Amino acid sequence: MKLLYVASEALPYASTGGLADVAYALPAAQHKLKENVRLLLPGYPAVFEKLGKTTLVAELGNLYGAARIRILTGKMPK
């Protein structure tokens, strides 16, 4: 099964409340069960600082008024 989680925050990148705890813990637990899990977060500066090495997956043009949208992939810290 392929799972995609989309959240506005997740530990350890951005956290203002309980959502960050769940957005980190649930995908991590399912990953341990060998599920194919992805977590999609906004490109906050704190995310880039903590994520480290990333790879460009896609670049979208003018979408929803944004000049450029990039989708990057990286590994969450263990």
MDAnalysis code that builds the backbone (N, CA, C; Angstrom):
import MDAnalysis as mda
import numpy as np

u = mda.Universe.empty(234, n_residues=78, atom_resindex=np.repeat(np.arange(78), 3), trajectory=True)
u.add_TopologyAttr("name", ["N", "CA", "C"] * 78)
u.add_TopologyAttr("resid", np.arange(1, 79))
u.add_TopologyAttr("resname", ["MET", "LYS", "LEU", "LEU", "TYR", "VAL", "ALA", "SER", "GLU", "ALA", "LEU", "PRO", "TYR", "ALA", "SER", "THR", "GLY", "GLY", "LEU", "ALA", "ASP", "VAL", "ALA", "TYR", "ALA", "LEU", "PRO", "ALA", "ALA", "GLN", "HIS", "LYS", "LEU", "LYS", "GLU", "ASN", "VAL", "ARG", "LEU", "LEU", "LEU", "PRO", "GLY", "TYR", "PRO", "ALA", "VAL", "PHE", "GLU", "LYS", "LEU", "GLY", "LYS", "THR", "THR", "LEU", "VAL", "ALA", "GLU", "LEU", "GLY", "ASN", "LEU", "TYR", "GLY", "ALA", "ALA", "ARG", "ILE", "ARG", "ILE", "LEU", "THR", "GLY", "LYS", "MET", "PRO", "LYS"])
u.atoms.positions = np.array([
    [0.846, -1.166, 0.000],
    [0.000, 0.000, 0.000],
    [0.901, 1.242, 0.000],
    [0.518, 2.255, -0.754],
    [1.225, 3.527, -0.783],
    [0.396, 4.557, -0.015],
    [1.038, 5.234, 0.919],
    [0.350, 6.203, 1.764],
    [0.990, 7.571, 1.611],
    [0.180, 8.607, 1.460],
    [0.658, 9.979, 1.392],
    [-0.033, 10.774, 2.485],
    [0.762, 11.349, 3.361],
    [0.256, 12.240, 4.399],
    [0.584, 13.663, 3.980],
    [-0.363, 14.563, 4.140],
    [-0.166, 15.973, 3.839],
    [-0.518, 16.744, 5.103],
    [0.455, 17.525, 5.582],
    [0.233, 18.278, 6.814],
    [0.938, 19.629, 6.723],
    [0.486, 20.556, 7.537],
    [1.102, 21.881, 7.558],
    [2.316, 21.914, 8.475],
    [2.492, 20.887, 9.292],
    [3.615, 20.824, 10.216],
    [3.885, 19.386, 10.619],
    [5.114, 19.115, 11.003],
    [5.499, 17.791, 11.504],
    [6.819, 17.930, 12.250],
    [6.912, 17.213, 13.353],
    [8.184, 17.192, 14.084],
    [9.243, 16.540, 13.230],
    [10.447, 16.892, 13.267],
    [11.098, 17.959, 14.028],
    [11.211, 19.252, 13.231],
    [10.460, 19.398, 12.157],
    [10.619, 20.524, 11.236],
    [9.866, 21.774, 11.658],
    [8.602, 21.651, 11.900],
    [7.767, 22.789, 12.287],
    [6.705, 22.264, 13.237],
    [6.518, 22.967, 14.345],
    [5.561, 22.484, 15.334],
    [4.925, 23.645, 16.074],
    [3.594, 23.688, 16.043],
    [2.865, 24.671, 16.837],
    [1.821, 23.989, 17.712],
    [1.652, 22.677, 17.549],
    [0.643, 21.980, 18.338],
    [0.697, 20.481, 18.131],
    [-0.401, 19.829, 18.474],
    [-0.478, 18.377, 18.439],
    [-0.414, 17.767, 17.052],
    [-0.799, 18.521, 16.024],
    [-0.745, 17.994, 14.668],
    [0.671, 17.554, 14.315],
    [1.669, 18.330, 14.714],
    [3.064, 18.010, 14.395],
    [3.468, 16.663, 14.984],
    [2.989, 16.360, 16.180],
    [3.294, 15.077, 16.821],
    [2.724, 13.913, 16.018],
    [1.460, 14.029, 15.649],
    [0.789, 12.958, 14.907],
    [1.339, 12.845, 13.489],
    [1.593, 13.981, 12.830],
    [2.099, 13.970, 11.459],
    [3.486, 13.346, 11.368],
    [4.218, 13.313, 12.472],
    [5.513, 12.624, 12.501],
    [5.347, 11.160, 12.931],
    [4.626, 10.937, 14.020],
    [4.570, 9.609, 14.637],
    [3.818, 8.574, 13.792],
    [2.703, 8.939, 13.206],
    [1.913, 7.964, 12.453],
    [2.642, 7.462, 11.203],
    [3.168, 8.348, 10.349],
    [3.927, 7.832, 9.208],
    [5.171, 7.032, 9.629],
    [5.839, 7.460, 10.697],
    [7.021, 6.740, 11.175],
    [6.654, 5.323, 11.628],
    [5.534, 5.183, 12.331],
    [5.093, 3.866, 12.790],
    [4.718, 2.976, 11.606],
    [4.067, 3.534, 10.617],
    [3.684, 2.740, 9.459],
    [4.906, 2.371, 8.615],
    [5.900, 3.252, 8.592],
    [7.148, 2.930, 7.887],
    [7.828, 1.730, 8.540],
    [7.799, 1.663, 9.858],
    [8.382, 0.518, 10.574],
    [7.654, -0.774, 10.234],
    [6.396, -0.673, 9.844],
    [5.614, -1.845, 9.440],
    [5.795, -2.148, 7.949],
    [6.800, -1.518, 7.345],
    [7.177, -1.739, 5.939],
    [6.174, -1.176, 4.938],
    [5.397, -0.188, 5.351],
    [4.493, 0.482, 4.421],
    [5.273, 1.524, 3.618],
    [4.825, 1.805, 2.416],
    [5.429, 2.814, 1.555],
    [4.774, 4.151, 1.906],
    [5.457, 4.962, 2.727],
    [4.864, 6.164, 3.310],
    [5.612, 7.409, 2.841],
    [4.867, 8.450, 2.513],
    [5.419, 9.751, 2.167],
    [4.703, 10.816, 2.984],
    [5.432, 11.858, 3.343],
    [4.865, 12.989, 4.082],
    [5.142, 14.249, 3.285],
    [4.111, 14.992, 2.955],
    [4.234, 16.212, 2.163],
    [4.054, 17.405, 3.090],
    [5.081, 18.269, 3.139],
    [5.062, 19.461, 3.985],
    [5.325, 20.700, 3.139],
    [4.860, 21.863, 3.600],
    [5.217, 23.106, 2.915],
    [6.723, 23.354, 3.027],
    [7.259, 24.144, 2.130],
    [8.699, 24.404, 2.101],
    [9.131, 25.503, 3.044],
    [8.835, 25.349, 4.323],
    [9.288, 26.317, 5.317],
    [10.815, 26.300, 5.391],
    [11.446, 27.443, 5.689],
    [12.907, 27.451, 5.843],
    [13.403, 26.431, 6.866],
    [12.668, 26.239, 7.966],
    [13.077, 25.269, 8.987],
    [13.091, 23.848, 8.438],
    [12.196, 23.556, 7.502],
    [12.165, 22.226, 6.888],
    [13.451, 21.995, 6.104],
    [13.833, 22.976, 5.303],
    [15.048, 22.833, 4.499],
    [16.297, 22.743, 5.367],
    [16.336, 23.516, 6.455],
    [17.494, 23.488, 7.349],
    [17.692, 22.108, 7.975],
    [16.611, 21.460, 8.371],
    [16.696, 20.182, 9.079],
    [16.683, 18.977, 8.153],
    [16.161, 19.148, 6.950],
    [16.041, 18.018, 6.041],
    [17.378, 17.604, 5.447],
    [18.221, 18.562, 5.170],
    [19.514, 18.231, 4.585],
    [19.406, 18.024, 3.088],
    [20.005, 16.940, 2.592],
    [20.068, 16.680, 1.156],
    [18.672, 16.390, 0.592],
    [18.355, 17.077, -0.499],
    [17.083, 16.858, -1.183],
    [17.335, 16.608, -2.667],
    [16.345, 16.006, -3.305],
    [16.393, 15.750, -4.739],
    [15.124, 16.310, -5.362],
    [15.266, 17.023, -6.464],
    [14.117, 17.591, -7.154],
    [13.318, 16.478, -7.832],
    [12.020, 16.438, -7.553],
    [11.126, 15.452, -8.157],
    [10.370, 16.079, -9.327],
    [9.870, 17.290, -9.117],
    [9.101, 17.977, -10.159],
    [9.144, 19.471, -9.926],
    [9.008, 20.211, -11.003],
    [8.908, 21.666, -10.917],
    [7.704, 22.081, -11.739],
    [6.806, 22.801, -11.098],
    [5.567, 23.216, -11.741],
    [5.624, 24.702, -12.002],
    [5.026, 25.128, -13.065],
    [5.034, 26.537, -13.439],
    [4.121, 27.371, -12.566],
    [3.547, 28.376, -13.140],
    [2.704, 29.323, -12.440],
    [1.409, 28.638, -12.000],
    [1.366, 28.233, -10.762],
    [0.223, 27.496, -10.221],
    [-0.307, 28.233, -9.001],
    [-1.559, 28.589, -8.990],
    [-2.184, 29.296, -7.872],
    [-1.458, 30.595, -7.544],
    [-0.954, 31.292, -8.549],
    [-0.314, 32.571, -8.337],
    [1.136, 32.514, -7.909],
    [1.668, 31.326, -7.684],
    [3.073, 31.197, -7.291],
    [3.942, 31.248, -8.538],
    [5.086, 31.874, -8.426],
    [5.991, 31.961, -9.573],
    [6.591, 30.604, -9.904],
    [6.856, 29.781, -8.877],
    [7.475, 28.478, -9.115],
    [7.149, 27.562, -7.941],
    [6.768, 26.358, -8.243],
    [6.535, 25.351, -7.206],
    [7.457, 24.185, -7.479],
    [8.208, 23.806, -6.468],
    [9.123, 22.662, -6.589],
    [8.700, 21.592, -5.602],
    [8.738, 20.351, -6.038],
    [8.492, 19.211, -5.165],
    [9.827, 18.506, -4.999],
    [10.259, 18.415, -3.747],
    [11.549, 17.821, -3.422],
    [11.355, 16.581, -2.575],
    [12.307, 15.682, -2.605],
    [12.270, 14.509, -1.755],
    [13.520, 14.480, -0.884],
    [13.376, 13.945, 0.287],
    [14.486, 13.805, 1.228],
    [14.107, 12.766, 2.266],
    [15.010, 12.493, 3.178],
    [14.765, 11.486, 4.217],
    [14.581, 12.188, 5.563],
    [13.576, 11.734, 6.295],
    [13.372, 12.247, 7.652],
    [14.437, 11.666, 8.563],
    [14.867, 12.426, 9.556],
    [15.836, 11.887, 10.510],
    [15.208, 10.761, 11.328],
    [16.042, 9.833, 11.730],
    [15.524, 8.700, 12.523],
    [15.489, 9.024, 13.985],
])
